[in-house]
Amino acid sequence: MSPFWDDNDWFEKFKAWLRPYGLSCVGFDMSDPEAKGRLPHMGYHLIETESVTLKNGEHHILVGYDGEVVHDPNPTADGVGKLCLWFLFVALDAAQVIEAGANQGQSLVL
């Protein structure tokens, strides 16, 4: 868990934390029910929802793939709350990501 969640400028600190890994993060407001249909192929991303377990207004982060929940870190979660935000990881330098994969014997198509 990133140590930035309780800070008002956590998103900028989170992106600074990702930068050494060659990544950044883009947030999409999902409060509009039609927003999901306007987003491109997402790959892996984070999904922020209203918590259904805490019921105190707190938000909860899930792992998604192409808009579907693939991992909930809370083993006692009872469903998925209202969508708030999606966070998509983006490569700062796509060529560097491709080169790193090739050096490890992987192929990547963008």
Phi and psi restraints in degrees (range 20) as a CNS / XPLOR table:
assign (resid 1 and name C) (resid 2 and name N)
       (resid 2 and name CA) (resid 2 and name C) 1.0 -67.5 20.0 2
assign (resid 2 and name N) (resid 2 and name CA)
       (resid 2 and name C) (resid 3 and name N) 1.0 142.1 20.0 2
assign (resid 2 and name C) (resid 3 and name N)
       (resid 3 and name CA) (resid 3 and name C) 1.0 -81.0 20.0 2
assign (resid 3 and name N) (resid 3 and name CA)
       (resid 3 and name C) (resid 4 and name N) 1.0 17.8 20.0 2
assign (resid 3 and name C) (resid 4 and name N)
       (resid 4 and name CA) (resid 4 and name C) 1.0 -105.9 20.0 2
assign (resid 4 and name N) (resid 4 and name CA)
       (resid 4 and name C) (resid 5 and name N) 1.0 -3.2 20.0 2
assign (resid 4 and name C) (resid 5 and name N)
       (resid 5 and name CA) (resid 5 and name C) 1.0 -63.3 20.0 2
assign (resid 5 and name N) (resid 5 and name CA)
       (resid 5 and name C) (resid 6 and name N) 1.0 -30.4 20.0 2
assign (resid 5 and name C) (resid 6 and name N)
       (resid 6 and name CA) (resid 6 and name C) 1.0 -92.3 20.0 2
assign (resid 6 and name N) (resid 6 and name CA)
       (resid 6 and name C) (resid 7 and name N) 1.0 12.0 20.0 2
assign (resid 6 and name C) (resid 7 and name N)
       (resid 7 and name CA) (resid 7 and name C) 1.0 -108.0 20.0 2
assign (resid 7 and name N) (resid 7 and name CA)
       (resid 7 and name C) (resid 8 and name N) 1.0 139.7 20.0 2
assign (resid 7 and name C) (resid 8 and name N)
       (resid 8 and name CA) (resid 8 and name C) 1.0 -62.4 20.0 2
assign (resid 8 and name N) (resid 8 and name CA)
       (resid 8 and name C) (resid 9 and name N) 1.0 -31.9 20.0 2
assign (resid 8 and name C) (resid 9 and name N)
       (resid 9 and name CA) (resid 9 and name C) 1.0 -105.1 20.0 2
assign (resid 9 and name N) (resid 9 and name CA)
       (resid 9 and name C) (resid 10 and name N) 1.0 36.1 20.0 2
assign (resid 9 and name C) (resid 10 and name N)
       (resid 10 and name CA) (resid 10 and name C) 1.0 -60.7 20.0 2
assign (resid 10 and name N) (resid 10 and name CA)
       (resid 10 and name C) (resid 11 and name N) 1.0 -34.5 20.0 2
assign (resid 10 and name C) (resid 11 and name N)
       (resid 11 and name CA) (resid 11 and name C) 1.0 -66.1 20.0 2
assign (resid 11 and name N) (resid 11 and name CA)
       (resid 11 and name C) (resid 12 and name N) 1.0 -42.0 20.0 2
assign (resid 11 and name C) (resid 12 and name N)
       (resid 12 and name CA) (resid 12 and name C) 1.0 -65.6 20.0 2
assign (resid 12 and name N) (resid 12 and name CA)
       (resid 12 and name C) (resid 13 and name N) 1.0 -38.9 20.0 2
assign (resid 12 and name C) (resid 13 and name N)
       (resid 13 and name CA) (resid 13 and name C) 1.0 -67.6 20.0 2
assign (resid 13 and name N) (resid 13 and name CA)
       (resid 13 and name C) (resid 14 and name N) 1.0 -37.3 20.0 2
assign (resid 13 and name C) (resid 14 and name N)
       (resid 14 and name CA) (resid 14 and name C) 1.0 -62.8 20.0 2
assign (resid 14 and name N) (resid 14 and name CA)
       (resid 14 and name C) (resid 15 and name N) 1.0 -44.9 20.0 2
assign (resid 14 and name C) (resid 15 and name N)
       (resid 15 and name CA) (resid 15 and name C) 1.0 -64.4 20.0 2
assign (resid 15 and name N) (resid 15 and name CA)
       (resid 15 and name C) (resid 16 and name N) 1.0 -36.5 20.0 2
assign (resid 15 and name C) (resid 16 and name N)
       (resid 16 and name CA) (resid 16 and name C) 1.0 -65.5 20.0 2
assign (resid 16 and name N) (resid 16 and name CA)
       (resid 16 and name C) (resid 17 and name N) 1.0 -36.8 20.0 2
assign (resid 16 and name C) (resid 17 and name N)
       (resid 17 and name CA) (resid 17 and name C) 1.0 -66.8 20.0 2
assign (resid 17 and name N) (resid 17 and name CA)
       (resid 17 and name C) (resid 18 and name N) 1.0 -35.5 20.0 2
assign (resid 17 and name C) (resid 18 and name N)
       (resid 18 and name CA) (resid 18 and name C) 1.0 -74.4 20.0 2
assign (resid 18 and name N) (resid 18 and name CA)
       (resid 18 and name C) (resid 19 and name N) 1.0 -28.8 20.0 2
assign (resid 18 and name C) (resid 19 and name N)
       (resid 19 and name CA) (resid 19 and name C) 1.0 -51.7 20.0 2
assign (resid 19 and name N) (resid 19 and name CA)
       (resid 19 and name C) (resid 20 and name N) 1.0 -44.6 20.0 2
assign (resid 19 and name C) (resid 20 and name N)
       (resid 20 and name CA) (resid 20 and name C) 1.0 -62.4 20.0 2
assign (resid 20 and name N) (resid 20 and name CA)
       (resid 20 and name C) (resid 21 and name N) 1.0 -17.3 20.0 2
assign (resid 20 and name C) (resid 21 and name N)
       (resid 21 and name CA) (resid 21 and name C) 1.0 -92.6 20.0 2
assign (resid 21 and name N) (resid 21 and name CA)
       (resid 21 and name C) (resid 22 and name N) 1.0 6.0 20.0 2
assign (resid 21 and name C) (resid 22 and name N)
       (resid 22 and name CA) (resid 22 and name C) 1.0 77.2 20.0 2
assign (resid 22 and name N) (resid 22 and name CA)
       (resid 22 and name C) (resid 23 and name N) 1.0 20.1 20.0 2
assign (resid 22 and name C) (resid 23 and name N)
       (resid 23 and name CA) (resid 23 and name C) 1.0 -123.5 20.0 2
assign (resid 23 and name N) (resid 23 and name CA)
       (resid 23 and name C) (resid 24 and name N) 1.0 160.8 20.0 2
assign (resid 23 and name C) (resid 24 and name N)
       (resid 24 and name CA) (resid 24 and name C) 1.0 -138.2 20.0 2
assign (resid 24 and name N) (resid 24 and name CA)
       (resid 24 and name C) (resid 25 and name N) 1.0 -173.7 20.0 2
assign (resid 24 and name C) (resid 25 and name N)
       (resid 25 and name CA) (resid 25 and name C) 1.0 -143.5 20.0 2
assign (resid 25 and name N) (resid 25 and name CA)
       (resid 25 and name C) (resid 26 and name N) 1.0 138.6 20.0 2
assign (resid 25 and name C) (resid 26 and name N)
       (resid 26 and name CA) (resid 26 and name C) 1.0 -119.7 20.0 2
assign (resid 26 and name N) (resid 26 and name CA)
       (resid 26 and name C) (resid 27 and name N) 1.0 132.0 20.0 2
assign (resid 26 and name C) (resid 27 and name N)
       (resid 27 and name CA) (resid 27 and name C) 1.0 -101.1 20.0 2
assign (resid 27 and name N) (resid 27 and name CA)
       (resid 27 and name C) (resid 28 and name N) 1.0 141.4 20.0 2
assign (resid 27 and name C) (resid 28 and name N)
       (resid 28 and name CA) (resid 28 and name C) 1.0 -122.3 20.0 2
assign (resid 28 and name N) (resid 28 and name CA)
       (resid 28 and name C) (resid 29 and name N) 1.0 127.4 20.0 2
assign (resid 28 and name C) (resid 29 and name N)
       (resid 29 and name CA) (resid 29 and name C) 1.0 -72.5 20.0 2
assign (resid 29 and name N) (resid 29 and name CA)
       (resid 29 and name C) (resid 30 and name N) 1.0 121.5 20.0 2
assign (resid 29 and name C) (resid 30 and name N)
       (resid 30 and name CA) (resid 30 and name C) 1.0 -107.9 20.0 2
assign (resid 30 and name N) (resid 30 and name CA)
       (resid 30 and name C) (resid 31 and name N) 1.0 15.1 20.0 2
assign (resid 30 and name C) (resid 31 and name N)
       (resid 31 and name CA) (resid 31 and name C) 1.0 -68.1 20.0 2
assign (resid 31 and name N) (resid 31 and name CA)
       (resid 31 and name C) (resid 32 and name N) 1.0 -22.3 20.0 2
assign (resid 31 and name C) (resid 32 and name N)
       (resid 32 and name CA) (resid 32 and name C) 1.0 -83.0 20.0 2
assign (resid 32 and name N) (resid 32 and name CA)
       (resid 32 and name C) (resid 33 and name N) 1.0 119.6 20.0 2
assign (resid 32 and name C) (resid 33 and name N)
       (resid 33 and name CA) (resid 33 and name C) 1.0 -57.9 20.0 2
assign (resid 33 and name N) (resid 33 and name CA)
       (resid 33 and name C) (resid 34 and name N) 1.0 -23.9 20.0 2
assign (resid 33 and name C) (resid 34 and name N)
       (resid 34 and name CA) (resid 34 and name C) 1.0 -90.8 20.0 2
assign (resid 34 and name N) (resid 34 and name CA)
       (resid 34 and name C) (resid 35 and name N) 1.0 -1.5 20.0 2
assign (resid 34 and name C) (resid 35 and name N)
       (resid 35 and name CA) (resid 35 and name C) 1.0 -61.6 20.0 2
assign (resid 35 and name N) (resid 35 and name CA)
       (resid 35 and name C) (resid 36 and name N) 1.0 -39.4 20.0 2
assign (resid 35 and name C) (resid 36 and name N)
       (resid 36 and name CA) (resid 36 and name C) 1.0 -57.3 20.0 2
assign (resid 36 and name N) (resid 36 and name CA)
       (resid 36 and name C) (resid 37 and name N) 1.0 -38.7 20.0 2
assign (resid 36 and name C) (resid 37 and name N)
       (resid 37 and name CA) (resid 37 and name C) 1.0 -70.0 20.0 2
assign (resid 37 and name N) (resid 37 and name CA)
       (resid 37 and name C) (resid 38 and name N) 1.0 -16.8 20.0 2
assign (resid 37 and name C) (resid 38 and name N)
       (resid 38 and name CA) (resid 38 and name C) 1.0 -94.8 20.0 2
assign (resid 38 and name N) (resid 38 and name CA)
       (resid 38 and name C) (resid 39 and name N) 1.0 -4.4 20.0 2
assign (resid 38 and name C) (resid 39 and name N)
       (resid 39 and name CA) (resid 39 and name C) 1.0 -89.1 20.0 2
assign (resid 39 and name N) (resid 39 and name CA)
       (resid 39 and name C) (resid 40 and name N) 1.0 148.7 20.0 2
assign (resid 39 and name C) (resid 40 and name N)
       (resid 40 and name CA) (resid 40 and name C) 1.0 -75.9 20.0 2
assign (resid 40 and name N) (resid 40 and name CA)
       (resid 40 and name C) (resid 41 and name N) 1.0 178.2 20.0 2
assign (resid 40 and name C) (resid 41 and name N)
       (resid 41 and name CA) (resid 41 and name C) 1.0 -49.2 20.0 2
assign (resid 41 and name N) (resid 41 and name CA)
       (resid 41 and name C) (resid 42 and name N) 1.0 124.3 20.0 2
assign (resid 41 and name C) (resid 42 and name N)
       (resid 42 and name CA) (resid 42 and name C) 1.0 -99.3 20.0 2
assign (resid 42 and name N) (resid 42 and name CA)
       (resid 42 and name C) (resid 43 and name N) 1.0 -29.0 20.0 2
assign (resid 42 and name C) (resid 43 and name N)
       (resid 43 and name CA) (resid 43 and name C) 1.0 64.5 20.0 2
assign (resid 43 and name N) (resid 43 and name CA)
       (resid 43 and name C) (resid 44 and name N) 1.0 -149.7 20.0 2
assign (resid 43 and name C) (resid 44 and name N)
       (resid 44 and name CA) (resid 44 and name C) 1.0 -76.8 20.0 2
assign (resid 44 and name N) (resid 44 and name CA)
       (resid 44 and name C) (resid 45 and name N) 1.0 142.3 20.0 2
assign (resid 44 and name C) (resid 45 and name N)
       (resid 45 and name CA) (resid 45 and name C) 1.0 -158.3 20.0 2
assign (resid 45 and name N) (resid 45 and name CA)
       (resid 45 and name C) (resid 46 and name N) 1.0 169.3 20.0 2
assign (resid 45 and name C) (resid 46 and name N)
       (resid 46 and name CA) (resid 46 and name C) 1.0 -99.8 20.0 2
assign (resid 46 and name N) (resid 46 and name CA)
       (resid 46 and name C) (resid 47 and name N) 1.0 144.7 20.0 2
assign (resid 46 and name C) (resid 47 and name N)
       (resid 47 and name CA) (resid 47 and name C) 1.0 -121.2 20.0 2
assign (resid 47 and name N) (resid 47 and name CA)
       (resid 47 and name C) (resid 48 and name N) 1.0 122.5 20.0 2
assign (resid 47 and name C) (resid 48 and name N)
       (resid 48 and name CA) (resid 48 and name C) 1.0 -98.9 20.0 2
assign (resid 48 and name N) (resid 48 and name CA)
       (resid 48 and name C) (resid 49 and name N) 1.0 126.9 20.0 2
assign (resid 48 and name C) (resid 49 and name N)
       (resid 49 and name CA) (resid 49 and name C) 1.0 -128.7 20.0 2
assign (resid 49 and name N) (resid 49 and name CA)
       (resid 49 and name C) (resid 50 and name N) 1.0 165.1 20.0 2
assign (resid 49 and name C) (resid 50 and name N)
       (resid 50 and name CA) (resid 50 and name C) 1.0 -71.7 20.0 2
assign (resid 50 and name N) (resid 50 and name CA)
       (resid 50 and name C) (resid 51 and name N) 1.0 136.0 20.0 2
assign (resid 50 and name C) (resid 51 and name N)
       (resid 51 and name CA) (resid 51 and name C) 1.0 -68.6 20.0 2
assign (resid 51 and name N) (resid 51 and name CA)
       (resid 51 and name C) (resid 52 and name N) 1.0 132.5 20.0 2
assign (resid 51 and name C) (resid 52 and name N)
       (resid 52 and name CA) (resid 52 and name C) 1.0 -93.7 20.0 2
assign (resid 52 and name N) (resid 52 and name CA)
       (resid 52 and name C) (resid 53 and name N) 1.0 -13.4 20.0 2
assign (resid 52 and name C) (resid 53 and name N)
       (resid 53 and name CA) (resid 53 and name C) 1.0 -90.1 20.0 2
assign (resid 53 and name N) (resid 53 and name CA)
       (resid 53 and name C) (resid 54 and name N) 1.0 -45.6 20.0 2
assign (resid 53 and name C) (resid 54 and name N)
       (resid 54 and name CA) (resid 54 and name C) 1.0 -76.3 20.0 2
assign (resid 54 and name N) (resid 54 and name CA)
       (resid 54 and name C) (resid 55 and name N) 1.0 -35.5 20.0 2
assign (resid 54 and name C) (resid 55 and name N)
       (resid 55 and name CA) (resid 55 and name C) 1.0 53.5 20.0 2
assign (resid 55 and name N) (resid 55 and name CA)
       (resid 55 and name C) (resid 56 and name N) 1.0 34.5 20.0 2
assign (resid 55 and name C) (resid 56 and name N)
       (resid 56 and name CA) (resid 56 and name C) 1.0 -127.1 20.0 2
assign (resid 56 and name N) (resid 56 and name CA)
       (resid 56 and name C) (resid 57 and name N) 1.0 18.4 20.0 2
assign (resid 56 and name C) (resid 57 and name N)
       (resid 57 and name CA) (resid 57 and name C) 1.0 88.0 20.0 2
assign (resid 57 and name N) (resid 57 and name CA)
       (resid 57 and name C) (resid 58 and name N) 1.0 -5.1 20.0 2
assign (resid 57 and name C) (resid 58 and name N)
       (resid 58 and name CA) (resid 58 and name C) 1.0 -70.3 20.0 2
assign (resid 58 and name N) (resid 58 and name CA)
       (resid 58 and name C) (resid 59 and name N) 1.0 156.9 20.0 2
assign (resid 58 and name C) (resid 59 and name N)
       (resid 59 and name CA) (resid 59 and name C) 1.0 -104.8 20.0 2
assign (resid 59 and name N) (resid 59 and name CA)
       (resid 59 and name C) (resid 60 and name N) 1.0 163.2 20.0 2
assign (resid 59 and name C) (resid 60 and name N)
       (resid 60 and name CA) (resid 60 and name C) 1.0 -135.2 20.0 2
assign (resid 60 and name N) (resid 60 and name CA)
       (resid 60 and name C) (resid 61 and name N) 1.0 142.1 20.0 2
assign (resid 60 and name C) (resid 61 and name N)
       (resid 61 and name CA) (resid 61 and name C) 1.0 -106.8 20.0 2
assign (resid 61 and name N) (resid 61 and name CA)
       (resid 61 and name C) (resid 62 and name N) 1.0 131.9 20.0 2
assign (resid 61 and name C) (resid 62 and name N)
       (resid 62 and name CA) (resid 62 and name C) 1.0 -121.0 20.0 2
assign (resid 62 and name N) (resid 62 and name CA)
       (resid 62 and name C) (resid 63 and name N) 1.0 163.8 20.0 2
assign (resid 62 and name C) (resid 63 and name N)
       (resid 63 and name CA) (resid 63 and name C) 1.0 -101.6 20.0 2
assign (resid 63 and name N) (resid 63 and name CA)
       (resid 63 and name C) (resid 64 and name N) 1.0 131.7 20.0 2
assign (resid 63 and name C) (resid 64 and name N)
       (resid 64 and name CA) (resid 64 and name C) 1.0 -121.6 20.0 2
assign (resid 64 and name N) (resid 64 and name CA)
       (resid 64 and name C) (resid 65 and name N) 1.0 161.0 20.0 2
assign (resid 64 and name C) (resid 65 and name N)
       (resid 65 and name CA) (resid 65 and name C) 1.0 -136.8 20.0 2
assign (resid 65 and name N) (resid 65 and name CA)
       (resid 65 and name C) (resid 66 and name N) 1.0 119.1 20.0 2
assign (resid 65 and name C) (resid 66 and name N)
       (resid 66 and name CA) (resid 66 and name C) 1.0 49.7 20.0 2
assign (resid 66 and name N) (resid 66 and name CA)
       (resid 66 and name C) (resid 67 and name N) 1.0 40.3 20.0 2
assign (resid 66 and name C) (resid 67 and name N)
       (resid 67 and name CA) (resid 67 and name C) 1.0 88.4 20.0 2
assign (resid 67 and name N) (resid 67 and name CA)
       (resid 67 and name C) (resid 68 and name N) 1.0 -3.2 20.0 2
assign (resid 67 and name C) (resid 68 and name N)
       (resid 68 and name CA) (resid 68 and name C) 1.0 -109.6 20.0 2
assign (resid 68 and name N) (resid 68 and name CA)
       (resid 68 and name C) (resid 69 and name N) 1.0 141.5 20.0 2
assign (resid 68 and name C) (resid 69 and name N)
       (resid 69 and name CA) (resid 69 and name C) 1.0 -69.5 20.0 2
assign (resid 69 and name N) (resid 69 and name CA)
       (resid 69 and name C) (resid 70 and name N) 1.0 125.7 20.0 2
assign (resid 69 and name C) (resid 70 and name N)
       (resid 70 and name CA) (resid 70 and name C) 1.0 -115.0 20.0 2
assign (resid 70 and name N) (resid 70 and name CA)
       (resid 70 and name C) (resid 71 and name N) 1.0 -13.8 20.0 2
assign (resid 70 and name C) (resid 71 and name N)
       (resid 71 and name CA) (resid 71 and name C) 1.0 -156.2 20.0 2
assign (resid 71 and name N) (resid 71 and name CA)
       (resid 71 and name C) (resid 72 and name N) 1.0 131.0 20.0 2
assign (resid 71 and name C) (resid 72 and name N)
       (resid 72 and name CA) (resid 72 and name C) 1.0 -117.3 20.0 2
assign (resid 72 and name N) (resid 72 and name CA)
       (resid 72 and name C) (resid 73 and name N) 1.0 115.6 20.0 2
assign (resid 72 and name C) (resid 73 and name N)
       (resid 73 and name CA) (resid 73 and name C) 1.0 -68.1 20.0 2
assign (resid 73 and name N) (resid 73 and name CA)
       (resid 73 and name C) (resid 74 and name N) 1.0 -10.3 20.0 2
assign (resid 73 and name C) (resid 74 and name N)
       (resid 74 and name CA) (resid 74 and name C) 1.0 -95.7 20.0 2
assign (resid 74 and name N) (resid 74 and name CA)
       (resid 74 and name C) (resid 75 and name N) 1.0 108.0 20.0 2
assign (resid 74 and name C) (resid 75 and name N)
       (resid 75 and name CA) (resid 75 and name C) 1.0 -67.7 20.0 2
assign (resid 75 and name N) (resid 75 and name CA)
       (resid 75 and name C) (resid 76 and name N) 1.0 -14.9 20.0 2
assign (resid 75 and name C) (resid 76 and name N)
       (resid 76 and name CA) (resid 76 and name C) 1.0 -103.6 20.0 2
assign (resid 76 and name N) (resid 76 and name CA)
       (resid 76 and name C) (resid 77 and name N) 1.0 7.6 20.0 2
assign (resid 76 and name C) (resid 77 and name N)
       (resid 77 and name CA) (resid 77 and name C) 1.0 -61.5 20.0 2
assign (resid 77 and name N) (resid 77 and name CA)
       (resid 77 and name C) (resid 78 and name N) 1.0 139.3 20.0 2
assign (resid 77 and name C) (resid 78 and name N)
       (resid 78 and name CA) (resid 78 and name C) 1.0 -115.7 20.0 2
assign (resid 78 and name N) (resid 78 and name CA)
       (resid 78 and name C) (resid 79 and name N) 1.0 68.8 20.0 2
assign (resid 78 and name C) (resid 79 and name N)
       (resid 79 and name CA) (resid 79 and name C) 1.0 102.1 20.0 2
assign (resid 79 and name N) (resid 79 and name CA)
       (resid 79 and name C) (resid 80 and name N) 1.0 -175.8 20.0 2
assign (resid 79 and name C) (resid 80 and name N)
       (resid 80 and name CA) (resid 80 and name C) 1.0 -117.7 20.0 2
assign (resid 80 and name N) (resid 80 and name CA)
       (resid 80 and name C) (resid 81 and name N) 1.0 131.4 20.0 2
assign (resid 80 and name C) (resid 81 and name N)
       (resid 81 and name CA) (resid 81 and name C) 1.0 -77.8 20.0 2
assign (resid 81 and name N) (resid 81 and name CA)
       (resid 81 and name C) (resid 82 and name N) 1.0 -176.7 20.0 2
assign (resid 81 and name C) (resid 82 and name N)
       (resid 82 and name CA) (resid 82 and name C) 1.0 -59.4 20.0 2
assign (resid 82 and name N) (resid 82 and name CA)
       (resid 82 and name C) (resid 83 and name N) 1.0 132.5 20.0 2
assign (resid 82 and name C) (resid 83 and name N)
       (resid 83 and name CA) (resid 83 and name C) 1.0 -65.3 20.0 2
assign (resid 83 and name N) (resid 83 and name CA)
       (resid 83 and name C) (resid 84 and name N) 1.0 136.8 20.0 2
assign (resid 83 and name C) (resid 84 and name N)
       (resid 84 and name CA) (resid 84 and name C) 1.0 -116.0 20.0 2
assign (resid 84 and name N) (resid 84 and name CA)
       (resid 84 and name C) (resid 85 and name N) 1.0 -57.9 20.0 2
assign (resid 84 and name C) (resid 85 and name N)
       (resid 85 and name CA) (resid 85 and name C) 1.0 -142.3 20.0 2
assign (resid 85 and name N) (resid 85 and name CA)
       (resid 85 and name C) (resid 86 and name N) 1.0 151.5 20.0 2
assign (resid 85 and name C) (resid 86 and name N)
       (resid 86 and name CA) (resid 86 and name C) 1.0 -116.0 20.0 2
assign (resid 86 and name N) (resid 86 and name CA)
       (resid 86 and name C) (resid 87 and name N) 1.0 140.2 20.0 2
assign (resid 86 and name C) (resid 87 and name N)
       (resid 87 and name CA) (resid 87 and name C) 1.0 -119.4 20.0 2
assign (resid 87 and name N) (resid 87 and name CA)
       (resid 87 and name C) (resid 88 and name N) 1.0 117.3 20.0 2
assign (resid 87 and name C) (resid 88 and name N)
       (resid 88 and name CA) (resid 88 and name C) 1.0 -103.8 20.0 2
assign (resid 88 and name N) (resid 88 and name CA)
       (resid 88 and name C) (resid 89 and name N) 1.0 127.3 20.0 2
assign (resid 88 and name C) (resid 89 and name N)
       (resid 89 and name CA) (resid 89 and name C) 1.0 -79.1 20.0 2
assign (resid 89 and name N) (resid 89 and name CA)
       (resid 89 and name C) (resid 90 and name N) 1.0 134.8 20.0 2
assign (resid 89 and name C) (resid 90 and name N)
       (resid 90 and name CA) (resid 90 and name C) 1.0 -128.9 20.0 2
assign (resid 90 and name N) (resid 90 and name CA)
       (resid 90 and name C) (resid 91 and name N) 1.0 144.0 20.0 2
assign (resid 90 and name C) (resid 91 and name N)
       (resid 91 and name CA) (resid 91 and name C) 1.0 -76.5 20.0 2
assign (resid 91 and name N) (resid 91 and name CA)
       (resid 91 and name C) (resid 92 and name N) 1.0 133.8 20.0 2
assign (resid 91 and name C) (resid 92 and name N)
       (resid 92 and name CA) (resid 92 and name C) 1.0 -71.3 20.0 2
assign (resid 92 and name N) (resid 92 and name CA)
       (resid 92 and name C) (resid 93 and name N) 1.0 -32.7 20.0 2
assign (resid 92 and name C) (resid 93 and name N)
       (resid 93 and name CA) (resid 93 and name C) 1.0 -138.7 20.0 2
assign (resid 93 and name N) (resid 93 and name CA)
       (resid 93 and name C) (resid 94 and name N) 1.0 95.6 20.0 2
assign (resid 93 and name C) (resid 94 and name N)
       (resid 94 and name CA) (resid 94 and name C) 1.0 -58.5 20.0 2
assign (resid 94 and name N) (resid 94 and name CA)
       (resid 94 and name C) (resid 95 and name N) 1.0 -36.0 20.0 2
assign (resid 94 and name C) (resid 95 and name N)
       (resid 95 and name CA) (resid 95 and name C) 1.0 -62.1 20.0 2
assign (resid 95 and name N) (resid 95 and name CA)
       (resid 95 and name C) (resid 96 and name N) 1.0 -37.5 20.0 2
assign (resid 95 and name C) (resid 96 and name N)
       (resid 96 and name CA) (resid 96 and name C) 1.0 -66.8 20.0 2
assign (resid 96 and name N) (resid 96 and name CA)
       (resid 96 and name C) (resid 97 and name N) 1.0 -38.0 20.0 2
assign (resid 96 and name C) (resid 97 and name N)
       (resid 97 and name CA) (resid 97 and name C) 1.0 -65.1 20.0 2
assign (resid 97 and name N) (resid 97 and name CA)
       (resid 97 and name C) (resid 98 and name N) 1.0 -43.7 20.0 2
assign (resid 97 and name C) (resid 98 and name N)
       (resid 98 and name CA) (resid 98 and name C) 1.0 -63.1 20.0 2
assign (resid 98 and name N) (resid 98 and name CA)
       (resid 98 and name C) (resid 99 and name N) 1.0 -44.1 20.0 2
assign (resid 98 and name C) (resid 99 and name N)
       (resid 99 and name CA) (resid 99 and name C) 1.0 -63.1 20.0 2
assign (resid 99 and name N) (resid 99 and name CA)
       (resid 99 and name C) (resid 100 and name N) 1.0 -42.4 20.0 2
assign (resid 99 and name C) (resid 100 and name N)
       (resid 100 and name CA) (resid 100 and name C) 1.0 -63.0 20.0 2
assign (resid 100 and name N) (resid 100 and name CA)
       (resid 100 and name C) (resid 101 and name N) 1.0 -40.9 20.0 2
assign (resid 100 and name C) (resid 101 and name N)
       (resid 101 and name CA) (resid 101 and name C) 1.0 -64.8 20.0 2
assign (resid 101 and name N) (resid 101 and name CA)
       (resid 101 and name C) (resid 102 and name N) 1.0 -41.5 20.0 2
assign (resid 101 and name C) (resid 102 and name N)
       (resid 102 and name CA) (resid 102 and name C) 1.0 -64.1 20.0 2
assign (resid 102 and name N) (resid 102 and name CA)
       (resid 102 and name C) (resid 103 and name N) 1.0 -36.5 20.0 2
assign (resid 102 and name C) (resid 103 and name N)
       (resid 103 and name CA) (resid 103 and name C) 1.0 -66.7 20.0 2
assign (resid 103 and name N) (resid 103 and name CA)
       (resid 103 and name C) (resid 104 and name N) 1.0 -19.8 20.0 2
assign (resid 103 and name C) (resid 104 and name N)
       (resid 104 and name CA) (resid 104 and name C) 1.0 -102.7 20.0 2
assign (resid 104 and name N) (resid 104 and name CA)
       (resid 104 and name C) (resid 105 and name N) 1.0 11.9 20.0 2
assign (resid 104 and name C) (resid 105 and name N)
       (resid 105 and name CA) (resid 105 and name C) 1.0 79.2 20.0 2
assign (resid 105 and name N) (resid 105 and name CA)
       (resid 105 and name C) (resid 106 and name N) 1.0 17.3 20.0 2
assign (resid 105 and name C) (resid 106 and name N)
       (resid 106 and name CA) (resid 106 and name C) 1.0 -106.3 20.0 2
assign (resid 106 and name N) (resid 106 and name CA)
       (resid 106 and name C) (resid 107 and name N) 1.0 151.6 20.0 2
assign (resid 106 and name C) (resid 107 and name N)
       (resid 107 and name CA) (resid 107 and name C) 1.0 -112.7 20.0 2
assign (resid 107 and name N) (resid 107 and name CA)
       (resid 107 and name C) (resid 108 and name N) 1.0 143.7 20.0 2
assign (resid 107 and name C) (resid 108 and name N)
       (resid 108 and name CA) (resid 108 and name C) 1.0 -134.3 20.0 2
assign (resid 108 and name N) (resid 108 and name CA)
       (resid 108 and name C) (resid 109 and name N) 1.0 129.5 20.0 2
assign (resid 108 and name C) (resid 109 and name N)
       (resid 109 and name CA) (resid 109 and name C) 1.0 -113.1 20.0 2
assign (resid 109 and name N) (resid 109 and name CA)
       (resid 109 and name C) (resid 110 and name N) 1.0 126.9 20.0 2
